[in-house]
Amino acid sequence: MSPTSTSSSEWTVIAGRRARGFGWLPLTVGVLVVFVSSNLLAAAAGERVVEPLDHYSWPAQTKVHQMDAIRGRRECVDAVVLGPSLGMHSFDPEIVGPRWGGAHIYNAAILGTPVSLDVEWYTEWVRPRLGSVRPMFVLSPVSFSASSTLIQETVDGWQRSRATRPGLLGTLDRLLARLLPLVRYRQRLSDPAHWPSVVGGRPPEDLANAAEFARRFPENGFITVQPPDQTYVEGSAETERVVRQVVDWLGRPEVDEGEIEVLEGFLTDSGDEVDPVLVMMPYSRRFVRLLPGGESFVQTAYGAVRSMAERHGAHLVDLTGARVPEDWFYDTFHLNARGAGVVSRALGDALERMQIPLRCNRRG
């Protein structure tokens, strides 16, 4: 054997070293292939399944899409309605706007929100899309409730949802969902109930119904209760069921001082740029009688609103005296379509009398 020759055993050692040196390559390629193909399949499946619910409710998600579309069309909006379902079902921009100098109004109210989430919704989601549009906060005593189970469910859902989850993990999840279809659709694709829709079948019925409800929203964000002519029928089984649900949602009537402080802080910080309007809603006598200490609850909440508006010189529209028949509060709290017409006209007329300037140069 020459001095420079290599024995077969040495070649074996060299080959083993090279194999170990390049062993990561097939593994890496394999991982990349699986990763890319999984994302391509997720993207293809995403065209068939109902879009993931990134917000805590379908109305919230739908209204983000609508506001994105308004921004894309470069439309100017004078004011937005903010608040819980009471605002969403009560104020029709097609009625309010013409009575307020032809104002362009968008109903951005969502579901089950305390006033603190209304402020966050406006600050983080509405204003970035529609600019420094005037917020009109629809306020009822429940907006300041300390113990409503419905409001607590909303707050919990808000903090869990991808779009609004706070903290670093929420930020990371949103980033990955924007980049990777597999992350965005993971909830849908991990649930066998959604697999039929991937190949063209129907999604689960409850999800399909929720998505269909969201698609029915007009472009102005307002939708009436269903059925629109629903009225309070004393003693009927359906009325009693709905009223029990409202009582369960409200819990123990007590005003949360923290909610008052959030709204007061917004009035302090917002200054003249957005110039908010506070709207106090009418309420039925049945609603007051349902709750222990109901009258005190209502007066404490509305007394705080009046004092706040006076301290800050805020625009206050008091609709508590609006002529709405008791039976048009179909569940003692929400208004049916006729009740919504009454308060929509009353709001438009009040804003016109106050001569509040319009942002979109129609007046002022």
N, C-alpha and C positions, 0 to 999 in steps of 0.2 A: 504494500500500500504506500502510495506516494505521500510526502509530508502534507500536501494540500488536499488530499482526498478526504471524503466524508463517509463515515461508516453508515450502514443502514440504521443502526440504533440512534445515531445522531440525527439522521434525517427524520426519524420518527419524533424525536424531541422537538425539532424545529417546526414540523408540521403541526404538532399539538399546540405549540405556542401561538402559531399563526391562527389556528382555529379558535383558540381562546381569545385572541386579540380581535377577531372579526365576529365573535359569537353574538355580540350585541346588535349587529346589523340586521340579520333576519328578524330578530325579535322586534326591533324598532320599526322595520318595514311592516311587519305583521300588525303591530299596534296601530300604525298610521292608516293602514288599509281598513281595519275594522272601524277606526274612529271616523274616517272620511265617509265610508259606505253607510255607517249608522246615521250620520248627519244628513246624508243625501236621502236615505230612506225616511228619516224623520221629517225632512222638508217636504218630500212627496206626500207622506201621510198627512202632514199638516194642512194640505189643500183640501182634504176630505173631512177631517174631524172638525168639531166645533172649536173655535179658537180658545186657547187657554184663558181662564179668568185670572188676569193679573191683578185686578182690583178686588175690593171686598164685595162688590155687587155688580150685576150686569148694567144697571143704569149708570153707575160711575164710569165703567169701561166704555159704554156707548157714548157718553157725553165727552169723554176724552177724544174719541174718534171724531165726533161732530165738531169739537173746537179745533182740532187739527185741520179739518176741512175748511172751517171758516177762515183760519189763518192762511191756508193754502190759496183761498180765493181772494185774500187781502181785503176782506170785508171789515168795515169799521162797526164796532158794537158800542152803543152808548152805555148800557147797563146790563148787569146780570142779576138774576134772582138766585139767592143762596138760601140754603136751609134743608130741612129734612123732607120727607114725603108730603108734609103739609104744604110746603112751598111748591114742590114739583107738580102736585095735582091742583093747585089753587090759582096760579097766575099764568094766564095765557098772553104771550107777547103780542098776539094778533089783536087783542083787545086793549091791553095796557098801552102799547106803542102809539097807535093813532090818537089816543086821548091825551097823550103827553108829547104833543108837537111832532108826531111822526117818528118818535124814537125807535131805534133798532135795539131790541132787547133779546137776550138769550136766557132761557131758563136753565141754569146750571145746578139747580137743587138736586140732591141725591136722596138717599134713604137712611132714616134712623140716626141722623147725626146730632150730637150736641153742638153748641155754638163753637166750641174749641176746634172741632174738626171742620166746621164750616170755614173758620178763619184759615186753617191749614190748607184746606181744599182750594180756597181762593188764592192764597199766597204761593203754593207750590204747583198748582195745576191750571188754574184759570188765568191768572195774570200773566204767566209766561207765554200763554197761547194767544190771549186776546188783548194784551197790553194793560195799561192803567185804566181799565174799565171800571165804572162806578159799581160797587157792590151794594145790593139791596138785601139785607139780612132779614129773612122771614122768621119772626120770633114768636114762640108760644111758651107757656110756662115749662113745657117738657124740654125745651131747648137748654134749660138750666138744671135739669133734674139730676139729683145725686144718686138715684137708686133705680132708674129705669133699666129693666133687663134688656130691652131692645137696644138701648144706647150702649150698654155694656157689651152686647154681642157685636155691635158695629165697631166699637173701639178695639175689641179683641181681633176681629176680622181685619181691620185696618192695619194693625201691627203685625199680623201674620202674612198679609198679602205681599206678593213679590213687588208690586209697584210702589207700595208705601211702607214696606218693612224698614224700620230704622236700623242704624248701625252699619258696621263694616260688612257683615254677612249679607245684609240686604243689598248693599252697593255691589258686592261681588256677584251675587245671584243675578241682579239686573244686567250687569256687564256681560256675563256668560250667556244669558238668555238672548241678548242682542246679537251675539256672535255665533251662537251654536243652536241650530234647530233642535238638536237632541235634548238640550237643557230646557229650551222653551216649551217643548211638547212632552216633557218627561212624565208629567202627571197624567196626561191623556193616554200615552202609550203604555204606561205601567199598569193601567186599569183594564182588565179583560172586558169590562162592559163597553169600552170604547173600540175594541178591536173590529167589530162588524162595520163600523163607519169608515175604517181605514180602507176597506175593499168595496165601498160604495153603499153599505147598509145604513140604517138610521142610527143616530146617536141615542143614548139613554133618554127616555121620555122626559124626565124632569129637566135635563139639560137642554133638550130640544125646545121645550116650552119656555125656558128662561131666555134662551137665545132668540126665540121668536118674539117674546115680549120686548126685548131690547130693540129688535129690528123695527118694531111698530112705532118707535119714537119719531115724531116729526122733527124736522131739522131745527126747529126753534127750541127743542128740549122739553116742551110741555106735553103732558099726557093726562087725560082725565081718568078718574077712577072707573073701574069696570064692574057692572054696567054703569054708564054715565048717569042714568036717572035713578040710581039706587037711593032709597030713602029709608029713614028710620021707621020701622013698623013695630009699634009697641007690642011686646009679648010674642013676636014670631020667633021660631027656633033659630033662624039664621041671624036675626038681630041679636038675640041673646048670646049666640056663639061669638059673634064679632065683638060685642061689648066685653065679654069675658076675656077675650084675647087682648083688647086694649088695656083692661085693668091689669092683666098679667104683665104686659109690656111696661106699664107705668111704674109699677112697684109702689113703694112708699113715697108720697109726695113731699119732697124736700128740696130746697134750692141749694145748689152747689156753689159756694162762694168762689171757688176756683174758676168756674165757667164765667161768672160775672167779671172776674179779673182779666180773663183772656180777652173778652170783647172790649173791655175798657182799655187794655193795653194796645189793642189794634187801633182804636179810635185815637189814642195818644200818638202812636207812631205813624199812622197813615197820613196825617196832616191834610192839606188841601188838595194833594195830587189826585187822590181817588174819591174823597168827599163822600163817605158812605151814607146810606139811607137805612134807618131802622124801621121795620114794619111790624107792628103789634097786631096779632091775629085775633079775630073774634072767637068766642068759645060758647058752647051751649051750656044751659043750666044743668042739663043731664050730666054733662062731663064733670061739673063741679060737685054734683051730688054723689057721683060714683066713688069719690075718694075721701077718706077721712081727712078732715082739715083742708078740703079742696079749695074753698074760697080763700083761706089764708095763703095757701100755696100760690094761687093765681095772683093775688094782690101783692104778695112779696116779690114775685118774679117781675111783674109789670111795673111795680113801684121802683125796682132797681133800674129798669130800662129807662123810665122817665127821668129819674135822677141823673143817670149817666148821660142821656142826651142833653139835658140842661147844662151839665158841667162842661161838656165838650162842644156845645153849640152844634150838635149833630142834627141832621134832618130826621124828624120823627113823624111817621105816618101811623096814626092810631086808628085802627079799623075795628076796635072792640065794640063800637056802636053801630057797625054795619048791619043793615036790615036783612038778616039771614034767618029764615024760618028754622025752628028747631029741627024739623024733620029733614032738612037738607044737610045736617050733620049726620051722615048716614050711619056712623058708628059712634056718635056723640062727639067726635074729635075732627075727623076729616070731612071735607065738603064734597058733595056730589057736583056734577057739571053745572047745575043751576046756581049752586052756592059759589062755585068758582067764577062764574060770570059776574055775580054781584061784587065780589071782592076785587076782581080784575078791573072792573069799571071804576070802583071806588079808588083803587090805587092810582090808576091813570089820571083821574080827575084831581086827586090830591097833589100829585107831582106837577100837574099843569098849573094848579093854583099857586104852588110854591115857586114857580118859575125857575126851576133848577136848570142850569145850562146843560145843553147836550154836547157831548164830546165830539160828535161827528159833524159839527158845523151846520146843523139844521136850524139851530137857534142858539143865541147866546154868544 
